[in-house]
Amino acid sequence: MNSNVIFVFAKWQVAENQLPNVLNLLNDVAEKSRAESGNLFYKIHQSQTDENTLILSEAYQDENALNKHRNSEHFQGIVVNQIVPLLANREVYLTNQILN
C-alpha cells in the first residue's frame, strides 16, 4: 500500500435515542464519500456490546484526498452540521500503516 495513504478511524458515541437518525444520515454520507476519487474505502461498524457506539474506518489515497473529503458538501453539511450534534462523544484518529 502506498505510504501516502491516510487511514481514518472515528469512534462515535451516539446520543440516546438518536441512532436511527444518525444511521439514516450516515448512509448518505457513506455513499457520497465512497464516490470521491481519492477514497479507497469507507466502512461503518457497530459495537457488539453497545449499539450506540459506531466505528468508522476510512482510507484516502493522500492528504489532498482527505482534505477534499473534509471540505466536501456532504461532510460539512451532513456530518458536521447534522450528525455531530446527535453524538454524545466523537474521537477521530488519522493514521499511517506501519506494519502489514
C-alpha positions as YAML, in Angstrom:
chain: A
units: angstrom
residues:
- id: 1
  name: MET
  ca: [0.00, 0.00, 0.00]
- id: 2
  name: ASN
  ca: [1.19, 3.50, -0.81]
- id: 3
  name: SER
  ca: [2.93, 5.19, 2.12]
- id: 4
  name: ASN
  ca: [0.91, 8.37, 1.45]
- id: 5
  name: VAL
  ca: [-2.36, 6.59, 2.24]
- id: 6
  name: ILE
  ca: [-4.14, 8.05, 5.26]
- id: 7
  name: PHE
  ca: [-6.39, 5.82, 7.35]
- id: 8
  name: VAL
  ca: [-9.08, 7.44, 9.47]
- id: 9
  name: PHE
  ca: [-10.65, 5.72, 12.46]
- id: 10
  name: ALA
  ca: [-13.51, 7.54, 14.13]
- id: 11
  name: LYS
  ca: [-15.34, 6.42, 17.26]
- id: 12
  name: TRP
  ca: [-18.78, 7.92, 17.58]
- id: 13
  name: GLN
  ca: [-20.85, 7.60, 20.73]
- id: 14
  name: VAL
  ca: [-24.37, 8.30, 19.54]
- id: 15
  name: ALA
  ca: [-26.65, 10.14, 21.96]
- id: 16
  name: GLU
  ca: [-29.52, 8.14, 23.47]
- id: 17
  name: ASN
  ca: [-32.43, 7.58, 21.03]
- id: 18
  name: GLN
  ca: [-30.53, 9.15, 18.11]
- id: 19
  name: LEU
  ca: [-29.15, 6.01, 16.44]
- id: 20
  name: PRO
  ca: [-31.85, 5.75, 13.71]
- id: 21
  name: ASN
  ca: [-31.33, 9.40, 12.79]
- id: 22
  name: VAL
  ca: [-27.54, 9.06, 12.69]
- id: 23
  name: LEU
  ca: [-27.65, 5.88, 10.60]
- id: 24
  name: ASN
  ca: [-30.06, 7.44, 8.12]
- id: 25
  name: LEU
  ca: [-27.78, 10.44, 7.63]
- id: 26
  name: LEU
  ca: [-24.63, 8.31, 7.65]
- id: 27
  name: ASN
  ca: [-25.93, 6.13, 4.83]
- id: 28
  name: ASP
  ca: [-26.00, 9.19, 2.55]
- id: 29
  name: VAL
  ca: [-22.54, 10.32, 3.69]
- id: 30
  name: ALA
  ca: [-21.05, 6.87, 3.11]
- id: 31
  name: GLU
  ca: [-22.43, 6.65, -0.42]
- id: 32
  name: LYS
  ca: [-21.11, 10.10, -1.36]
- id: 33
  name: SER
  ca: [-17.75, 9.51, 0.35]
- id: 34
  name: ARG
  ca: [-17.19, 6.22, -1.48]
- id: 35
  name: ALA
  ca: [-17.76, 8.06, -4.77]
- id: 36
  name: GLU
  ca: [-14.90, 10.52, -4.10]
- id: 37
  name: SER
  ca: [-11.95, 9.96, -6.44]
- id: 38
  name: GLY
  ca: [-9.38, 9.73, -3.61]
- id: 39
  name: ASN
  ca: [-11.43, 7.48, -1.32]
- id: 40
  name: LEU
  ca: [-10.15, 3.91, -1.02]
- id: 41
  name: PHE
  ca: [-12.86, 2.69, 1.36]
- id: 42
  name: TYR
  ca: [-15.46, 3.93, 3.84]
- id: 43
  name: LYS
  ca: [-16.75, 1.34, 6.31]
- id: 44
  name: ILE
  ca: [-19.11, 1.64, 9.24]
- id: 45
  name: HIS
  ca: [-19.01, -0.76, 12.19]
- id: 46
  name: GLN
  ca: [-21.19, -1.11, 15.28]
- id: 47
  name: SER
  ca: [-20.06, -2.32, 18.68]
- id: 48
  name: GLN
  ca: [-21.32, -5.77, 19.68]
- id: 49
  name: THR
  ca: [-21.79, -4.60, 23.26]
- id: 50
  name: ASP
  ca: [-23.20, -1.08, 22.77]
- id: 51
  name: GLU
  ca: [-25.35, -0.37, 19.72]
- id: 52
  name: ASN
  ca: [-24.78, 3.37, 20.18]
- id: 53
  name: THR
  ca: [-21.04, 3.02, 19.57]
- id: 54
  name: LEU
  ca: [-20.05, 3.28, 15.92]
- id: 55
  name: ILE
  ca: [-16.56, 2.92, 14.48]
- id: 56
  name: LEU
  ca: [-15.89, 4.37, 11.06]
- id: 57
  name: SER
  ca: [-12.86, 3.21, 9.11]
- id: 58
  name: GLU
  ca: [-11.86, 5.15, 6.03]
- id: 59
  name: ALA
  ca: [-8.85, 5.40, 3.75]
- id: 60
  name: TYR
  ca: [-7.76, 8.17, 1.40]
- id: 61
  name: GLN
  ca: [-5.00, 7.96, -1.17]
- id: 62
  name: ASP
  ca: [-3.21, 11.02, 0.22]
- id: 63
  name: GLU
  ca: [-3.59, 14.16, 2.32]
- id: 64
  name: ASN
  ca: [-5.10, 16.06, -0.60]
- id: 65
  name: ALA
  ca: [-7.88, 13.47, -0.95]
- id: 66
  name: LEU
  ca: [-8.56, 13.62, 2.80]
- id: 67
  name: ASN
  ca: [-8.75, 17.42, 2.71]
- id: 68
  name: LYS
  ca: [-11.16, 17.31, -0.23]
- id: 69
  name: HIS
  ca: [-13.33, 14.91, 1.75]
- id: 70
  name: ARG
  ca: [-13.30, 17.08, 4.87]
- id: 71
  name: ASN
  ca: [-14.21, 20.16, 2.83]
- id: 72
  name: SER
  ca: [-16.91, 18.41, 0.82]
- id: 73
  name: GLU
  ca: [-20.53, 19.50, 0.96]
- id: 74
  name: HIS
  ca: [-21.65, 16.14, 2.37]
- id: 75
  name: PHE
  ca: [-19.03, 16.14, 5.15]
- id: 76
  name: GLN
  ca: [-19.61, 19.75, 6.19]
- id: 77
  name: GLY
  ca: [-23.36, 19.78, 5.63]
- id: 78
  name: ILE
  ca: [-24.28, 16.36, 6.95]
- id: 79
  name: VAL
  ca: [-21.51, 15.17, 9.30]
- id: 80
  name: VAL
  ca: [-20.51, 18.47, 10.89]
- id: 81
  name: ASN
  ca: [-23.89, 20.24, 10.86]
- id: 82
  name: GLN
  ca: [-26.35, 17.36, 11.31]
- id: 83
  name: ILE
  ca: [-24.65, 14.27, 12.77]
- id: 84
  name: VAL
  ca: [-22.16, 15.76, 15.25]
- id: 85
  name: PRO
  ca: [-24.97, 17.44, 17.26]
- id: 86
  name: LEU
  ca: [-26.54, 13.97, 17.67]
- id: 87
  name: LEU
  ca: [-23.38, 12.48, 19.20]
- id: 88
  name: ALA
  ca: [-22.51, 12.29, 22.88]
- id: 89
  name: ASN
  ca: [-18.81, 11.96, 22.03]
- id: 90
  name: ARG
  ca: [-16.57, 11.78, 18.96]
- id: 91
  name: GLU
  ca: [-12.93, 10.74, 18.64]
- id: 92
  name: VAL
  ca: [-11.04, 10.81, 15.33]
- id: 93
  name: TYR
  ca: [-7.62, 9.30, 14.64]
- id: 94
  name: LEU
  ca: [-5.60, 9.93, 11.47]
- id: 95
  name: THR
  ca: [-3.09, 7.13, 10.95]
- id: 96
  name: ASN
  ca: [-0.49, 5.71, 8.60]
- id: 97
  name: GLN
  ca: [0.01, 1.97, 8.24]
- id: 98
  name: ILE
  ca: [3.38, 0.92, 9.67]
- id: 99
  name: LEU
  ca: [3.18, -2.90, 9.51]
- id: 100
  name: ASN
  ca: [1.32, -5.32, 7.28]
...
